[in-house]
Amino acid sequence: MLLDKGKISAFQLGLMMYPTVLATGFLALPTITAQYAKNDLWLTSIFASILGFISVYIATRLHELYPKMTVIQYSERILGKIPGKLVGFVFFVFTLHSTGIISRQYADFVKGNFLFKSPILLVISSIILLTAFAVRGGVEILARSAVIFTPIFILPIFILLVLIPDMDVKNFFPILSHGIIPVIKGSAAPMGWVSEFFIMTFFLPYLADPEKGRKWGFILLSAITLSMIYVNLLILFLLGPDVGNKTYPVFVAFRYISVGNIFENMEALLLAMWVVGNFIKIGVFYYAAVLSFGQWLNLSEYRPYVFPLGIFIVALSMWDLPSFTRLAFFITYFDTFYLLSVLLLIPLLLLIVALLRKGKSIGEGDNQPF
């Protein structure tokens, strides 16, 4: 049963997924990947994209097998009622907790670099309240927001091209001087990020053109891969081997911008990019959490629970990650395994069991007497 009567296009879904994967990735990933891959950090995006294609395929293949259902619903069809309910509960807790993590990451950047004196609780609560209204409005409101805000999210990155005179292409070399293993290690973090494409499962049932879901998933994954390579290369050319020592290399790059003493202090553009990108990302995970809650409990309506669950999200962001140090430690050492376990391993097992059950039922049907 669908709890939302709205319809969106595959293109709109793609525009939602672009900032969902990259909103926090643009700032955090260059540092994490450079610590392992050094000047080969741009290669990590290519390795990660392979897993991204797998994630998109799993989400769309399960949707083909169980149309009009999300992972919360078809888990019960595949595994049975009790195991399926357990999987559904895992996804509900994961999406709720992830929304809290994303909100905390958003707030730490805003407070640490712009709103120094603002209470972090106020920063988190304001973005959750804003996204709560969008989530309560339904999938169509989220999709329309993505159509408006995703271009705003993308455009500031191209402004970094004005730094070309300050860039040194020599930082690109030597390629693979440390071998392929550091690149593979550095690819772990972006692999976790691109696995977030599986969140598509909560929106595929609402597509007006479901046959285009996989196509646009692959197109947007390709765009995300190229975007990560582009940003990594610009940061590498600008900062060289010092990339891994910066908390937010892209923020540092924006501070470098100065054109004729007229265009300076362009960090405000990065703030705008950060706000609109995280609005979409938080909205997508928030919606997935609320929808999971409603479908897991077989409710007829999810909207009355949007604001109560928002309070839980705020509480999680404050209680579970009480400081930036704790957040950075979690993202660097645990987040990748957390994401891959829930968004890749569990869906892959679901697909394997679903295909085996489907093959068995076909085989049994072939053996039935006429």
NORNOR-V503580 format. One record per residue. D_FIRST is the distance of its C-alpha to the first C-alpha in whole Angstrom. Layout:
D_FIRST  D_FIRST
//
This chain:
0  4  6  9  10  13  15  17  20  21  24  22  20  24  25  23  24  27  28  25  28  31  31  33  34  36  38  38  38  41  43  41  42  45  46  46  46  49  50  47  44  43  43  40  37  38  38  34  33  33  30  28  28  27  24  23  23  21  18  19  19  16  14  16  16  12  11  8  7  10  12  11  9  11  14  13  13  16  18  17  16  19  19  16  16  19  18  15  17  20  18  17  21  22  20  21  25  25  24  27  29  29  30  33  34  33  35  38  39  39  41  43  44  44  43  46  46  43  41  38  36  36  36  32  31  32  30  27  27  27  24  22  23  22  18  18  18  15  15  18  20  20  21  24  25  25  27  30  30  30  33  35  34  35  39  41  41  43  45  46  48  51  52  53  57  56  54  56  55  57  54  52  55  55  52  51  54  53  51  47  46  46  44  42  42  41  38  36  35  34  32  30  29  28  26  24  23  20  18  17  14  13  13  14  10  12  15  17  19  17  20  22  20  22  25  25  24  28  29  28  29  32  33  32  35  37  37  37  40  42  42  43  46  47  47  49  51  52  52  53  53  52  48  47  49  47  44  43  45  43  44  48  48  47  50  52  51  55  55  59  59  56  53  53  50  47  45  44  42  40  39  37  36  35  33  31  30  29  27  25  25  24  22  20  20  19  16  15  16  15  11  12  13  10  8  11  12  8  9  8  10  12  15  17  17  18  22  22  21  23  26  25  25  29  30  29  31  34  34  33  35  38  40  40  42  39  37  39  40  36  35  38  38  35  32  32  32  29  27  28  27  23  23  25  26  22  20  23  23  20  21  24  22  20  23  25  22  22  26  26  24  26  29  29  28  31  33  32  35  35
//
